[in-house]
Amino acid sequence: MTTMLESMPGPTRSTRRDPRLDAIRAKIERGERLTLDDGDLLFTTRDIWSVCELADLVRRRLHGDVAFYNINRHLNYSNVCALSCKFCEFYAKANDAKAYTRDMDYVREEVRKAVDSGATEMHSVGGLHPQLPFTYYTDLVSTIRDEAKKQGSDLHVKAFTAVEVVHLARIAKMYKGASAPGEEGRAARREGIRWVLTELKNAGLGSLPGGGAEVFDDRVHDEAYKGKIRSDVWLDVHRVAHEIGLNTNATLLYGHIEQRRERLVHIDMLRRAQDEALARMGYEGAKAQRHEGTKAQRHEEADSGHLGYQSASESDAPVVTLTKPGTPLPEHLAFGATPSLRHSVTPSLSSGYYQTIIPLPFFPDGCELEHLPGPTGLENLRTLAIARLMLDNFPHVKAFWIMQTLPMAQLMLQNGADDIDGTVVWYDITHVGGSSTHQEVNVGTLQKACREAGFRPVERDSLYRPVVRDGKKWTIASQ
């Protein structure tokens, strides 16, 4: 198939081919982990054609001609937030005219609309409301779950970023001692996080979204979103979620004041954390490569200024590259796969893992950083392709059409992405090109977008299980 990138006018690929990428290509073909220096080259080479071609090679090795989508609905329960992040236009203070907080009657009505549309997922996030009690959040989850069941649907609840989870631990007074230095503080922090996530899971929480990660860098953190949790805390929330059996996702917000190298460090921290999660599931990897990499990066990490960078992989977990030919995907192991794949790993179904990376471009509209131009379309494409190549242990890469636009998401499907997200309906976080909060596409449009890009659309649920549908009624396909 000829990709959109290959059909673009301009110099032929042979006149722009960068021979320095040959070593990276050899690693990718063997399924080996790329280094941060490899990532630097991928970001700086003028041979964007080869970068995208390599991302497409990995994407097709993992997913063939499949392009995933889902039927979902977003519910932003409140935009009132104690923080004032410079890149955010969403937040409001309690006395602002645009401030809102949804009651449970509103939530039930949104659930009925979601079920009526055939949705398999309710995605709910909001601001850090300083007055709402902890019971509001457990009520929110249980209301979604119970109303959906009342309507005859097993609607999956994906809710609360890591930033919100820590906020909930604080308002529930379960974060005492978390500010203590060293391991004492970290143990207290994890205890509070575990309590919150367990309560939410008992109420019906099914998985965590990936928001709030932004960029794992102290300089960027202090300048753009000071007051938000740092990287080590964000990673701890997801680590605890995995330990209690919740799958999670991850994001990278790029194109503002961060540098490309900081994007790469962010990616490396995520893949180290995923190594741990996959090792917990029973995957065995290349321990020698882990040790070699740790030694090579020791000096850089000591001076990196990235809090939590060295602690992102506590157990010195072996490198697990899902991109190595023949390696089964986590969802195949967790939910049933062919017997030949089952023999290669002994899965622990009580453990969760990162499902997908969602690169999110910064949009300056209306925020304190609106003087910045934001990333170009080519930078969006390159960043997503590099995320696919560097995050060799993440099964999925999402081109979130709401923030990338649907035409760009089609191009990204050909250059690393395997998922374009879902129908969405309501999205109040970012408005691209002056769009309103009502941002929706129907299933036919999503399927058409996938087919036009040259792929076979496959509906998935929140855990990447194929969905069998009969109108509004749906079930999970047997593996």
C-alpha positions as CSV (number, residue, x, y, z in Angstrom):
1,M,0.0,0.0,0.0
2,T,1.2,3.5,-0.8
3,T,1.0,5.7,2.3
4,M,-0.1,9.3,2.3
5,L,3.4,10.4,3.2
6,E,4.9,8.5,0.2
7,S,2.4,10.2,-2.1
8,M,3.3,13.7,-1.0
9,P,5.1,15.8,-3.6
10,G,8.8,16.6,-3.0
11,P,12.2,15.0,-3.4
12,T,12.3,11.2,-3.7
13,R,13.1,9.2,-0.6
14,S,16.5,8.1,-2.1
15,T,17.7,11.7,-2.3
16,R,16.9,12.3,1.4
17,R,17.9,8.8,2.8
18,D,19.9,9.1,6.0
19,P,22.5,6.3,6.3
20,R,22.8,7.0,10.0
21,L,19.4,5.4,10.5
22,D,20.6,2.0,9.2
23,A,21.8,0.9,12.7
24,I,18.4,1.9,14.2
25,R,16.6,0.0,11.5
26,A,18.7,-3.1,12.3
27,K,17.8,-2.8,16.0
28,I,14.1,-2.5,15.1
29,E,14.2,-5.5,12.8
30,R,15.6,-7.5,15.7
31,G,13.2,-6.1,18.2
32,E,15.9,-4.4,20.3
33,R,15.4,-1.4,22.5
34,L,16.5,2.0,21.1
35,T,18.6,4.4,23.2
36,L,18.0,8.0,24.0
37,D,20.7,8.9,21.5
38,D,18.8,6.9,18.9
39,G,15.8,9.0,19.7
40,D,17.8,12.2,19.3
41,L,18.7,11.1,15.8
42,L,15.1,10.2,15.0
43,F,14.1,13.7,16.0
44,T,16.9,15.6,14.2
45,T,17.3,13.6,10.9
46,R,15.8,15.2,7.8
47,D,14.8,11.8,6.6
48,I,11.3,11.9,8.1
49,W,10.3,9.4,5.4
50,S,12.4,6.6,7.0
51,V,11.4,7.5,10.5
52,C,7.7,7.1,9.6
53,E,8.4,4.0,7.5
54,L,10.1,2.3,10.5
55,A,7.1,3.3,12.8
56,D,4.8,1.7,10.2
57,L,6.9,-1.4,10.1
58,V,6.5,-1.8,13.9
59,R,2.8,-0.9,13.9
60,R,2.1,-3.6,11.3
61,R,4.2,-6.2,13.1
62,L,2.0,-5.7,16.1
63,H,-1.4,-5.2,14.6
64,G,-1.3,-5.9,10.9
65,D,-4.0,-4.0,9.0
66,V,-6.2,-3.4,12.0
67,A,-7.2,0.1,13.1
68,F,-9.0,0.2,16.5
69,Y,-11.8,2.6,17.5
70,N,-14.4,2.5,20.2
71,I,-17.8,3.9,21.1
72,N,-17.3,6.1,24.1
73,R,-18.7,9.2,25.9
74,H,-16.7,11.7,27.9
75,L,-18.1,13.1,31.2
76,N,-16.2,16.1,32.7
77,Y,-17.7,16.1,36.2
78,S,-16.4,19.6,37.2
79,N,-14.0,22.2,35.8
80,V,-13.4,23.8,39.2
81,C,-9.7,23.3,40.0
82,A,-7.4,24.3,42.8
83,L,-4.5,24.5,40.2
84,S,-3.8,27.1,37.6
85,C,-1.6,25.3,35.0
86,K,-0.3,27.8,32.4
87,F,-1.2,25.5,29.4
88,C,-4.8,24.8,30.6
89,E,-7.9,26.7,29.3
90,F,-10.2,24.2,31.0
91,Y,-9.9,25.1,34.6
92,A,-12.2,27.5,36.5
93,K,-12.3,28.9,40.0
94,A,-15.4,28.3,42.1
95,N,-16.8,31.8,41.6
96,D,-16.2,31.9,37.8
97,A,-19.1,32.3,35.5
98,K,-18.0,29.2,33.5
99,A,-17.6,27.0,36.6
100,Y,-19.7,23.8,36.8
101,T,-20.0,20.7,38.9
102,R,-22.4,17.9,37.8
103,D,-24.8,16.3,40.2
104,M,-25.8,12.6,40.1
105,D,-29.0,13.3,38.2
106,Y,-26.9,14.8,35.4
107,V,-24.6,11.8,35.5
108,R,-27.5,9.3,35.2
109,E,-28.8,11.1,32.2
110,E,-25.4,11.0,30.6
111,V,-25.1,7.3,31.3
112,R,-28.5,6.7,29.7
113,K,-27.4,8.7,26.6
114,A,-24.2,6.6,26.5
115,V,-26.0,3.3,26.7
116,D,-28.6,4.4,24.1
117,S,-25.7,5.2,21.7
118,G,-24.2,1.7,22.3
119,A,-21.2,3.0,24.1
120,T,-18.8,0.6,25.8
121,E,-16.9,3.2,27.8
122,M,-17.6,6.3,30.0
123,H,-14.4,8.4,30.3
124,S,-14.6,10.8,33.2
125,V,-12.1,13.3,34.4
126,G,-12.2,16.8,36.0
127,G,-10.5,19.5,37.9
128,L,-9.2,19.3,41.5
129,H,-12.3,20.6,43.2
130,P,-11.3,21.9,46.6
131,Q,-14.7,21.4,48.3
132,L,-16.1,18.1,47.0
133,P,-15.9,15.2,49.5
134,F,-14.3,11.9,48.7
135,T,-17.8,10.3,48.7
136,Y,-18.7,12.3,45.6
137,Y,-16.2,10.4,43.6
138,T,-17.1,6.9,44.7
139,D,-20.8,7.9,44.2
140,L,-19.8,9.1,40.7
141,V,-18.3,5.8,39.7
142,S,-21.0,3.7,41.3
143,T,-23.7,5.8,39.8
144,I,-22.3,5.3,36.3
145,R,-21.9,1.5,36.9
146,D,-25.4,1.0,38.5
147,E,-27.3,3.2,36.0
148,A,-25.6,1.4,33.1
149,K,-26.5,-2.0,34.6
150,K,-30.0,-0.8,35.1
151,Q,-30.1,0.0,31.4
152,G,-28.7,-3.5,30.5
153,S,-25.1,-2.4,29.8
154,D,-21.7,-3.4,31.2
155,L,-20.4,0.1,30.6
156,H,-16.7,0.4,31.4
157,V,-15.7,3.2,33.7
158,K,-12.3,4.8,32.8
159,A,-11.8,7.7,35.2
160,F,-9.5,9.9,37.2
161,T,-6.0,10.9,36.2
162,A,-3.1,10.3,38.6
163,V,-3.3,14.0,39.6
164,E,-6.9,13.5,40.6
165,V,-6.1,10.3,42.5
166,V,-3.6,12.1,44.7
167,H,-6.1,14.9,45.2
168,L,-8.6,12.3,46.4
169,A,-6.1,10.8,48.8
170,R,-5.6,14.3,50.3
171,I,-9.3,15.1,50.7
172,A,-9.9,11.7,52.2
173,K,-7.1,12.4,54.7
174,M,-5.3,9.3,53.5
175,Y,-2.1,11.1,52.4
176,K,-0.7,11.7,55.9
177,G,3.1,11.3,56.1
178,A,3.5,11.5,52.3
179,S,5.7,14.6,52.6
180,A,8.2,12.8,54.8
181,P,11.6,12.4,53.2
182,G,12.9,9.2,51.6
183,E,11.2,5.8,51.8
184,E,9.1,6.7,54.8
185,G,7.2,9.4,52.8
186,R,7.0,7.2,49.7
187,A,5.5,4.3,51.7
188,A,2.9,6.6,53.2
189,R,2.1,8.0,49.8
190,R,1.6,4.6,48.2
191,E,-0.5,3.5,51.1
192,G,-2.9,6.5,50.5
193,I,-2.9,5.9,46.8
194,R,-3.7,2.2,47.2
195,W,-6.6,3.0,49.6
196,V,-8.1,5.4,47.1
197,L,-7.8,3.2,44.1
198,T,-9.1,0.2,46.0
199,E,-12.2,2.2,47.1
200,L,-12.7,3.4,43.5
201,K,-12.3,-0.1,42.1
202,N,-14.8,-1.5,44.6
203,A,-17.2,1.2,43.4
204,G,-16.8,0.1,39.8
205,L,-13.7,1.8,38.4
206,G,-12.3,-0.3,35.5
207,S,-9.1,1.5,34.4
208,L,-7.2,4.8,34.5
209,P,-6.7,7.3,31.7
210,G,-3.3,8.7,31.0
211,G,-3.7,12.3,31.6
212,G,-1.7,14.5,34.0
213,A,1.7,13.2,32.9
214,E,2.4,16.3,30.8
215,V,6.3,16.0,30.5
216,F,8.4,14.4,33.2
217,D,10.8,17.2,33.8
218,D,11.4,19.4,36.8
219,R,12.2,22.6,34.9
220,V,9.1,22.3,32.7
221,H,7.0,21.3,35.7
222,D,8.0,24.3,37.8
223,E,7.5,26.8,34.9
224,A,4.3,25.4,33.3
225,Y,2.3,23.5,35.9
226,K,3.9,24.1,39.3
227,G,1.8,22.6,42.1
228,K,0.9,19.5,40.1
229,I,2.3,16.1,41.1
230,R,5.8,15.3,39.9
231,S,6.9,12.4,37.8
232,D,7.7,10.1,40.6
233,V,4.2,10.5,42.2
234,W,2.5,10.1,38.8
235,L,4.4,6.9,38.2
236,D,3.6,5.6,41.7
237,V,-0.1,6.1,41.1
238,H,0.0,4.0,37.9
239,R,2.4,1.4,39.5
240,V,-0.1,0.9,42.4
241,A,-3.0,0.7,39.9
242,H,-1.2,-2.1,38.1
243,E,-0.5,-3.9,41.3
244,I,-4.2,-4.1,42.1
245,G,-5.1,-5.2,38.6
246,L,-6.1,-1.9,36.9
247,N,-4.9,-1.2,33.4
248,T,-3.8,2.3,32.7
249,N,-2.8,4.6,29.8
250,A,-0.2,7.3,29.4
251,T,0.1,10.7,27.7
252,L,2.9,13.0,26.6
253,L,2.0,16.7,26.2
254,Y,4.5,18.2,23.8
255,G,5.1,21.4,21.8
256,H,5.2,24.0,24.5
257,I,8.3,24.9,26.6
258,E,9.8,21.4,26.7
259,Q,12.7,20.3,24.6
260,R,12.8,17.1,22.4
261,R,15.3,15.5,24.7
262,E,12.9,15.9,27.6
263,R,10.2,14.1,25.5
264,L,12.6,11.2,25.1
265,V,13.4,11.0,28.9
266,H,9.6,11.0,29.5
267,I,9.3,8.1,27.1
268,D,12.2,6.2,28.7
269,M,10.7,6.6,32.2
270,L,7.4,5.2,30.9
271,R,9.0,2.2,29.3
272,R,11.0,1.4,32.4
273,A,7.8,1.4,34.4
274,Q,6.2,-0.8,31.8
275,D,9.1,-3.3,32.0
276,E,8.1,-3.7,35.7
277,A,4.5,-4.2,34.9
278,L,5.2,-6.8,32.2
279,A,7.7,-8.6,34.4
280,R,4.9,-8.9,37.0
281,M,2.7,-10.5,34.3
282,G,5.3,-13.1,33.6
283,Y,7.2,-11.8,30.7
284,E,10.9,-12.5,30.5
285,G,13.2,-10.1,28.8
286,A,16.8,-9.2,28.1
287,K,18.4,-8.6,31.5
288,A,21.8,-8.0,29.9
289,Q,20.4,-5.1,27.9
290,R,18.9,-3.6,31.0
291,H,22.2,-3.8,32.9
292,E,24.2,-2.4,30.0
293,G,21.7,0.5,29.6
294,T,21.7,1.3,33.2
295,K,25.5,1.5,33.3
296,A,25.6,3.7,30.2
297,Q,23.1,6.2,31.5
298,R,24.2,6.4,35.1
299,H,26.1,9.7,34.7
300,E,23.3,11.3,32.7
301,E,20.7,10.3,35.2
302,A,22.6,11.7,38.1
303,D,22.5,15.2,36.5
304,S,19.3,14.9,34.6
305,G,17.1,16.9,37.0
306,H,14.2,14.5,36.3
307,L,12.8,13.5,39.7
308,G,12.0,9.8,39.8
309,Y,14.1,9.0,36.7
310,Q,16.3,6.6,38.5
311,S,13.5,5.2,40.5
312,A,11.2,4.6,37.6
313,S,12.4,1.0,37.5
314,E,12.8,-0.1,41.1
315,S,13.4,-3.8,40.6
316,D,15.9,-3.5,37.7
317,A,13.3,-5.3,35.6
318,P,14.5,-6.9,32.4
319,V,13.8,-5.1,29.1
320,V,10.7,-6.5,27.5
321,T,10.2,-5.5,23.8
322,L,6.7,-6.4,22.6
323,T,8.0,-5.3,19.2
324,K,10.3,-8.3,19.0
325,P,8.8,-10.7,16.3
326,G,6.6,-13.4,17.8
327,T,6.1,-11.7,21.2
328,P,2.4,-11.9,22.4
329,L,0.6,-8.8,23.4
330,P,-0.6,-8.4,27.0
331,E,-4.3,-8.4,26.2
332,H,-3.9,-11.7,24.3
333,L,-2.4,-13.2,27.4
334,A,-4.8,-11.7,29.9
335,F,-8.0,-12.5,28.0
336,G,-7.2,-15.6,26.1
337,A,-4.9,-16.3,23.1
338,T,-3.8,-19.2,21.0
339,P,-2.2,-22.1,22.9
340,S,1.2,-21.4,21.2
341,L,1.3,-17.9,22.7
342,R,0.2,-19.1,26.2
343,H,3.2,-21.3,26.5
344,S,5.6,-18.4,26.0
345,V,4.6,-16.5,29.2
346,T,2.9,-17.4,32.4
347,P,0.5,-14.4,32.9
348,S,-0.6,-13.0,36.2
349,L,-4.1,-11.8,35.7
350,S,-4.0,-9.8,38.9
351,S,-1.5,-7.4,37.5
352,G,-2.3,-4.4,35.2
353,Y,-0.1,-2.6,32.7
354,Y,0.1,0.4,30.4
355,Q,-2.1,-0.2,27.4
356,T,-1.4,2.8,25.1
357,I,0.6,6.0,24.7
358,I,-1.4,9.1,23.6
359,P,0.9,11.9,22.3
360,L,-1.0,15.2,22.8
361,P,0.0,18.4,21.0
362,F,-0.1,21.6,23.0
363,F,-2.8,24.1,21.9
364,P,-2.2,27.7,23.1
365,D,-5.7,29.0,22.7
366,G,-6.8,31.1,25.7
367,C,-4.1,29.9,28.2
368,E,-1.2,31.7,29.7
369,L,1.2,30.2,27.1
370,E,-0.9,31.3,24.2
371,H,2.1,33.3,22.9
372,L,3.7,30.0,21.9
373,P,2.9,28.7,18.4
374,G,2.3,25.1,19.3
375,P,3.7,22.2,17.2
376,T,3.4,21.9,13.5
377,G,1.7,19.0,11.8
378,L,5.0,17.5,10.8
379,E,6.2,17.7,14.4
380,N,3.0,15.9,15.5
381,L,3.6,13.2,12.9
382,R,7.3,12.8,13.9
383,T,6.6,12.7,17.6
384,L,4.0,10.0,17.3
385,A,6.2,7.9,15.0
386,I,9.1,8.2,17.5
387,A,6.8,7.3,20.4
388,R,5.9,4.1,18.5
389,L,9.6,3.3,17.9
390,M,10.9,4.1,21.4
391,L,8.0,2.6,23.4
392,D,8.7,-0.9,22.3
393,N,6.8,-2.4,25.3
394,F,3.5,-0.4,24.8
395,P,1.1,-2.5,22.8
396,H,-0.8,0.5,21.4
397,V,-0.3,4.1,20.2
398,K,-3.3,6.3,19.9
399,A,-3.9,9.2,17.5
400,F,-6.5,11.1,19.5
401,W,-8.5,12.6,16.7
402,I,-10.0,15.3,18.9
403,M,-6.6,16.9,19.3
404,Q,-4.9,15.7,16.1
405,T,-7.9,16.2,13.8
406,L,-9.4,13.3,11.9
407,P,-7.4,13.8,8.7
408,M,-4.1,13.9,10.7
409,A,-5.2,10.8,12.6
410,Q,-5.6,9.0,9.3
411,L,-2.1,9.9,8.4
412,M,-0.9,8.8,11.8
413,L,-2.5,5.4,11.3
414,Q,0.0,4.9,8.4
415,N,2.9,6.0,10.5
416,G,2.8,4.3,13.9
417,A,-0.7,4.6,15.4
418,D,-3.1,1.7,15.6
419,D,-6.0,3.5,17.4
420,I,-8.0,6.7,16.7
421,D,-10.1,6.6,19.9
422,G,-13.9,6.9,19.7
423,T,-17.0,8.8,19.2
424,V,-16.4,11.0,22.3
425,V,-19.5,13.3,22.1
426,W,-18.5,15.8,24.8
427,Y,-15.0,17.1,25.3
428,D,-14.4,20.2,27.4
429,I,-10.6,20.0,27.8
430,T,-9.3,21.3,24.5
431,H,-11.1,23.0,21.6
432,V,-9.2,22.6,18.3
433,G,-9.7,25.3,15.7
434,G,-12.5,27.0,17.6
435,S,-14.6,23.8,18.0
436,S,-17.2,23.6,20.7
437,T,-17.5,21.3,23.6
438,H,-19.8,19.1,21.5
439,Q,-17.2,17.2,19.5
440,E,-18.6,14.0,18.0
441,V,-18.3,11.7,15.1
442,N,-20.4,8.7,14.4
443,V,-19.2,5.1,13.9
444,G,-19.6,5.2,10.2
445,T,-17.3,8.2,10.0
446,L,-14.6,6.5,12.1
447,Q,-14.9,3.3,10.1
448,K,-14.6,5.3,6.8
449,A,-11.6,7.1,8.1
450,C,-9.8,3.8,8.9
451,R,-10.7,2.3,5.5
452,E,-9.6,5.4,3.6
453,A,-6.2,5.2,5.4
454,G,-6.0,1.6,4.1
455,F,-6.9,-0.3,7.3
456,R,-9.6,-2.7,8.6
457,P,-11.6,-1.0,11.3
458,V,-12.1,-3.1,14.4
459,E,-14.3,-1.9,17.3
460,R,-12.6,-2.5,20.7
461,D,-13.6,-2.1,24.3
462,S,-11.6,-0.2,26.9
463,L,-9.2,-3.1,27.4
464,Y,-8.6,-3.7,23.6
465,R,-10.9,-6.7,23.3
466,P,-12.8,-6.9,20.0
467,V,-16.4,-6.1,20.3
468,V,-19.3,-8.0,18.6
469,R,-22.2,-5.7,18.1
470,D,-25.9,-6.2,17.4
471,G,-27.1,-2.6,17.1
472,K,-26.9,-1.0,20.6
473,K,-26.2,-4.4,22.2
474,W,-22.7,-5.6,22.3
475,T,-20.6,-8.4,23.7
476,I,-16.8,-9.1,23.9
477,A,-15.7,-11.4,21.1
478,S,-14.3,-14.8,22.2
479,Q,-10.6,-15.0,21.8
